[in-house]
Amino acid sequence: MMNNADSIAQLCRYIAERKPVLQKQYAQLLAQDLSRQQWDGCLQRNVLIVLKQAYDEALAFVKTLPFDSAASPVDQGLSDLTRQALSAFNGFADNFLLFVVDKHRTSCALSNFPDEHKPDKTYLNAVMRDIAGLWQNFALTLNAYFLECR
């Protein structure tokens, strides 16, 4: 019989397996944008599309795993399972964003569009704020799920 640690381990494997898929999805979206000459804001737009979908799919995956929420303590409204599940994502969005920035910097097609080819700190900070919003929504939804299953 699986326990919570086994389910968290499965989640970690799932996340690791998703990383190359996300990179491929991003590359496809970028290619579509470039073919349609929609390069303005393409980094921000496509990062958010890919990460939102990734978080939605991860939540659906979590719901397939046999967690025992009743056995998990809750501290100030936060399930310990939420904390454990979120820790499985350590570096996930940061590594994805590094991939994206590198992809843009090495793209010949974007070299004529400096804001997208070499995104500046202001642009990247705006993207990171948007990512933080997606992450917050994901974390709250995940926590609500674990609390409802008690």
N, C-alpha and C positions, 0 to 999 in steps of 0.2 A: 504494500500500500504506500502511495506517495504521501510525503508530508510537505509542509510549507517550504522547507529548504530545497526539496527536490523541485518544487514548482518554480521557485526563484531561480534555481540553476537552469531550468528549461527556458525561462524568460531571458536569462543572460545569453544562452545559446541562440535563441531566436533573434535577439538584438544584434549579435555578432554576424549572423547570417544575413540580416537586412542591410548592413552597411554597403556592400557592393551593389545591391539592388537600388538603393537610394541614389548612389552615384550615377548609375545607368539612367534612372528616371530623370535626374537633373540634366544629364547630357542630352537626353532626348528632347526635353522641354526647351533647353537652350538652342538646340538645332532648329526646332520648330520656330522659335522666336526669330532667329537669324534668317530663316528662309522667308519669313513674313516681314522682315525688316522692323521687328518690334524689339529693338535692343534697349530702349529707354526704360530703366527700372527693372530689367530682366533678372538681375541677380536677386533682388529683394522679392520680386513676384514669385520666381520659381523656387527659391529656398523655402518660402512660406507654403507654397503648394505641396512640395515634397514632404516637409516636416509635418504639416497638418495631417496629411494622409498617413504618414508613418506612425504618428501618435494615435490616430484613430484605429489603425490596424493593430497596433500594440495593445490597445485597450481591449479590442475584440479578442486578441490572443489570450490576454490575461483571463478573460471571462471563460475561456475553455479549460483553464487549469484548475485542478482540485485544491483550492486553498481552504484552510480551516480558520476562518476569521475569528471564531469564538475563542480560539486558543491564543490569539494575538492581543497583547495589551494595547490600550488606547491612552495616549497622553495628550491632554489639551486638544482633544478632537482629532488627533492624528493617529491613525492606526499604525502600529509597528510594521505591519505588512506593507503599508504605503511607503514607509521609509525604506524598507528593504527593496521593494520593487523599483523605486525611483533611483536607488543607488546603482541598480543594474544599468542605468543610462549614463553613468558618469563619463563625461567626455564625448558623448554621442553627438550632440548638436555642434559642439566646438570643432570636433574632427571633421564633421560634414562641412561646416563653414570654411575650414582650412582647405578642404578639397575644392570647394566652389571657387574660392579666391584664386587658388593656384590654376584652376581650369580657365578662369577669366584672364589671368595674367599671361598665360601661354597660348591664348586664342588669337590667331592671326586675324580672324574675322572681326574681333572686337577691338583691334588695335586702333581703328579710326574713331573709337568712342571712349575717350579717356576715363569718363566717370564709371564705365562698366569694365574697361580693360584693367584699370588699376584703381579700384574703389578706394576712396579716401576714408579717413577715420570717422568723419561725420556720417557718411553713408553707411559704413559698417556698423556704427553705433545704433543707427536707426533700425537696421536689420536685426541686430542683437536685441533691441527692445521688443521688436515684433516677435522674435523667437521666444523671449521671456514670457510674453503674453500667451503664446501657444502652450508653453511648458506649464505655466500656472494653471491654465484651463485643464490640461491633461492631468496634472497632479491632483487638482480638486475633484475631478471626475473619478479618478482612480480611487482616491480616498473615500469618496461617497459610496463607491461600489463596495469596498471592503467593509465599510461601516454598515451598509444595508444587509450584508451577508452574515452579520453576527447573530 
